Amino acid sequence: MNKQLTIWNLISHSLHQQIPVTLLYVLESSGSSPGRQGFFMAVNALGEMSGSIGGGIMEHRFVEMAKIKLTQDRSTMIRKQVHDKTAGKNSSGMICSGEQSILLYLLKPEDLTTIQNIISLLEKNQNGTLILSPNRIQFNESVPCKDYEFVMHTDEDWFYKEKIGYKNLLSIIGGGHCSLAFSQLMSQMDFYIKVYDQRPNLKTMLENKKAHEKHVIADYTELNHLISPGNNHYVVIMTFGYRTDDIALRALLHKEFRYLGLLGSKAKIKKMFEEYKKENFSEDHLQRIYTPIGIPIKSQTTEEIAISIAAEIIRVKNSHLS
């Protein structure tokens, strides 16, 4: 189940049972803050919890604060948390350098319709917009341009918008053993996963329960029409051979992706690139390909290969973070 769904389901269950529940949300973060913008969790009056705002002693303190607010001070509050022991009473007690602004919002029975709409959208693997503001939580099905947006004028005049649902799309070209291991690993992160292969009834495709979509296509040239470019789109080519890798790469090479990676031996990749250069392929396009794919950890097994590729993709995805 989508991790976001687990949190919203706890909130829904609590509200249906008339159990007070607090939403904790990281509205912004900077530096080496353990909780990043968009991290969130729910805590109800029975002590049930789901999600995380960064863990450690900082999260423990906020959970305790949320429990107190459920029984005493029931107002909405934004607390700026500084992660620096020299910051005095505002310090989280953690030695990492950074800050995060955390919202504590006591959910109300009238919020239940909004929560149900969010759950319905997440169950369909769709995207929408979550809007938080003083004393209000809203949702609509339009998809925002930005993944996150936080604007604060005063304590009583601010808003937070977030694209909810999967923020990143991962297309895996090839449904073999590496694809199966890679799908299983990436399913634990914020990626909507599609797998494409030419081989019908392929055992590893049938065994892949983590991909959200599996497509058997007649020819990898079809990828030109099936796969759209995008800044949140990550593509990994790992078909069963040189010829199919070449066809898949040619179909996608002219498109702009956040990440385009090719699995294969150095000898194979060298041969492919020499051929592309003879055909006057754009050097800019060739330079954008991540290959040999993955970080160099001398991977041997399919699981190790999956880890090395995942690490490289996460590094690219998070490259903008301070």
Secondary structure in CASP SS format (residue, H / E / C, confidence):
PFRMAT SS
TARGET T0000
AUTHOR 0000-0000-0000
METHOD secondary structure of the structure
MODEL  1
M C 1.00
N C 1.00
K H 1.00
Q H 1.00
L H 1.00
T H 1.00
I H 1.00
W H 1.00
N H 1.00
L H 1.00
I H 1.00
S H 1.00
H H 1.00
S H 1.00
L H 1.00
H H 1.00
Q C 1.00
Q C 1.00
I C 1.00
P C 1.00
V E 1.00
T E 1.00
L E 1.00
L E 1.00
Y E 1.00
V E 1.00
L E 1.00
E E 1.00
S E 1.00
S E 1.00
G E 1.00
S C 1.00
S C 1.00
P C 1.00
G C 1.00
R C 1.00
Q C 1.00
G C 1.00
F C 1.00
F E 1.00
M E 1.00
A E 1.00
V E 1.00
N E 1.00
A C 1.00
L C 1.00
G C 1.00
E C 1.00
M E 1.00
S E 1.00
G E 1.00
S C 1.00
I C 1.00
G C 1.00
G C 1.00
G H 1.00
I H 1.00
M H 1.00
E H 1.00
H H 1.00
R H 1.00
F H 1.00
V H 1.00
E H 1.00
M H 1.00
A H 1.00
K H 1.00
I H 1.00
K H 1.00
L H 1.00
T H 1.00
Q C 1.00
D C 1.00
R C 1.00
S C 1.00
T C 1.00
M E 1.00
I E 1.00
R E 1.00
K E 1.00
Q E 1.00
V E 1.00
H C 1.00
D C 1.00
K H 1.00
T H 1.00
A H 1.00
G H 1.00
K H 1.00
N H 1.00
S E 1.00
S C 1.00
G C 1.00
M C 1.00
I C 1.00
C C 1.00
S C 1.00
G E 1.00
E E 1.00
Q E 1.00
S E 1.00
I E 1.00
L E 1.00
L E 1.00
Y E 1.00
L E 1.00
L C 1.00
K C 1.00
P H 1.00
E H 1.00
D H 1.00
L H 1.00
T H 1.00
T H 1.00
I H 1.00
Q H 1.00
N H 1.00
I H 1.00
I H 1.00
S H 1.00
L H 1.00
L H 1.00
E H 1.00
K C 1.00
N C 1.00
Q C 1.00
N C 1.00
G E 1.00
T E 1.00
L E 1.00
I E 1.00
L E 1.00
S E 1.00
P C 1.00
N C 1.00
R E 1.00
I E 1.00
Q E 1.00
F E 1.00
N E 1.00
E C 1.00
S C 1.00
V C 1.00
P C 1.00
C C 1.00
K C 1.00
D C 1.00
Y E 1.00
E E 1.00
F E 1.00
V E 1.00
M E 1.00
H E 1.00
T E 1.00
D C 1.00
E C 1.00
D E 1.00
W E 1.00
F E 1.00
Y E 1.00
K E 1.00
E E 1.00
K E 1.00
I E 1.00
G C 1.00
Y C 1.00
K C 1.00
N E 1.00
L E 1.00
L E 1.00
S E 1.00
I E 1.00
I E 1.00
G C 1.00
G C 1.00
G C 1.00
H H 1.00
C H 1.00
S H 1.00
L H 1.00
A H 1.00
F H 1.00
S H 1.00
Q H 1.00
L H 1.00
M H 1.00
S C 1.00
Q C 1.00
M C 1.00
D C 1.00
F E 1.00
Y E 1.00
I E 1.00
K E 1.00
V E 1.00
Y E 1.00
D E 1.00
Q C 1.00
R C 1.00
P C 1.00
N C 1.00
L C 1.00
K H 1.00
T H 1.00
M H 1.00
L H 1.00
E H 1.00
N C 1.00
K C 1.00
K C 1.00
A C 1.00
H C 1.00
E E 1.00
K E 1.00
H E 1.00
V E 1.00
I C 1.00
A C 1.00
D C 1.00
Y H 1.00
T H 1.00
E H 1.00
L H 1.00
N H 1.00
H H 1.00
L H 1.00
I C 1.00
S C 1.00
P C 1.00
G E 1.00
N E 1.00
N E 1.00
H E 1.00
Y E 1.00
V E 1.00
V E 1.00
I E 1.00
M C 1.00
T C 1.00
F C 1.00
G C 1.00
Y H 1.00
R H 1.00
T H 1.00
D H 1.00
D H 1.00
I H 1.00
A H 1.00
L H 1.00
R H 1.00
A H 1.00
L H 1.00
L C 1.00
H C 1.00
K C 1.00
E C 1.00
F E 1.00
R E 1.00
Y E 1.00
L E 1.00
G E 1.00
L E 1.00
L C 1.00
G C 1.00
S C 1.00
K H 1.00
A H 1.00
K H 1.00
I H 1.00
K H 1.00
K H 1.00
M H 1.00
F H 1.00
E H 1.00
E H 1.00
Y H 1.00
K H 1.00
K H 1.00
E C 1.00
N C 1.00
F C 1.00
S C 1.00
E H 1.00
D H 1.00
H H 1.00
L H 1.00
Q H 1.00
R C 1.00
I E 1.00
Y E 1.00
T C 1.00
P C 1.00
I C 1.00
G C 1.00
I C 1.00
P C 1.00
I C 1.00
K C 1.00
S C 1.00
Q C 1.00
T C 1.00
T H 1.00
E H 1.00
E H 1.00
I H 1.00
A H 1.00
I H 1.00
S H 1.00
I H 1.00
A H 1.00
A H 1.00
E H 1.00
I H 1.00
I H 1.00
R H 1.00
V H 1.00
K H 1.00
N C 1.00
S C 1.00
H C 1.00
L C 1.00
S C 1.00
END
